[in-house]
Amino acid sequence: MSAEIVNLRQFRKQQARSEKEKQAEQNRISHGRTKAEKQLTKARNEKAEKALDQGRLEKDET
């Protein structure tokens, strides 16, 4: 019965990398948005601002 020999330092580093990747994936899900989503939001905001400006009444300063 021979067990597989492992380098503990390498094992710990691999485990740490795995944990960091899991954390990064969670951050991408909770904070990240795709480029298309960002562009859609920007376009909607610009359209809303334009509609607001079109309905604005201008005062005569005379």
C-alpha positions as CSV (number, residue, x, y, z in Angstrom):
1,M,0.0,0.0,0.0
2,S,1.8,3.0,-1.2
3,A,0.2,6.4,-1.0
4,E,0.7,9.1,-3.6
5,I,3.4,11.5,-2.5
6,V,2.5,15.2,-2.8
7,N,4.4,18.4,-2.2
8,L,2.4,20.2,0.5
9,R,3.6,23.6,-0.7
10,Q,2.3,23.0,-4.2
11,F,-0.9,21.5,-2.9
12,R,-1.6,24.6,-0.7
13,K,-0.8,27.0,-3.6
14,Q,-3.2,25.0,-5.9
15,Q,-5.9,25.1,-3.3
16,A,-5.4,28.9,-2.8
17,R,-5.7,29.4,-6.6
18,S,-8.9,27.4,-6.7
19,E,-10.4,29.5,-3.8
20,K,-9.4,32.7,-5.5
21,E,-11.0,31.6,-8.8
22,K,-14.3,30.7,-7.0
23,Q,-14.3,34.1,-5.3
24,A,-13.6,35.8,-8.7
25,E,-16.5,33.9,-10.3
26,Q,-18.9,35.0,-7.6
27,N,-17.7,38.7,-8.0
28,R,-18.2,38.5,-11.8
29,I,-21.8,37.2,-11.2
30,S,-22.7,39.8,-8.6
31,H,-20.9,42.9,-10.0
32,G,-20.1,42.3,-13.6
33,R,-22.3,43.4,-16.6
34,T,-21.6,42.6,-20.2
35,K,-20.7,45.4,-22.6
36,A,-24.1,45.0,-24.3
37,E,-25.9,45.5,-21.0
38,K,-23.8,48.7,-20.3
39,Q,-24.5,50.1,-23.8
40,L,-28.3,49.3,-23.5
41,T,-28.4,51.2,-20.1
42,K,-26.5,54.1,-21.6
43,A,-28.8,54.3,-24.6
44,R,-31.9,54.2,-22.4
45,N,-30.6,57.0,-20.2
46,E,-29.7,59.2,-23.2
47,K,-33.2,58.6,-24.7
48,A,-34.9,59.5,-21.4
49,E,-32.8,62.7,-21.2
50,K,-33.6,63.6,-24.7
51,A,-37.4,63.1,-24.1
52,L,-37.1,65.2,-20.9
53,D,-35.4,68.1,-22.8
54,Q,-37.9,68.0,-25.6
55,G,-40.8,68.6,-23.1
56,R,-39.0,71.5,-21.4
57,L,-40.5,75.0,-21.7
58,E,-38.1,77.9,-22.3
59,K,-38.7,81.2,-20.6
60,D,-38.3,84.5,-22.3
61,E,-35.8,86.7,-20.4
62,T,-37.3,90.1,-21.7
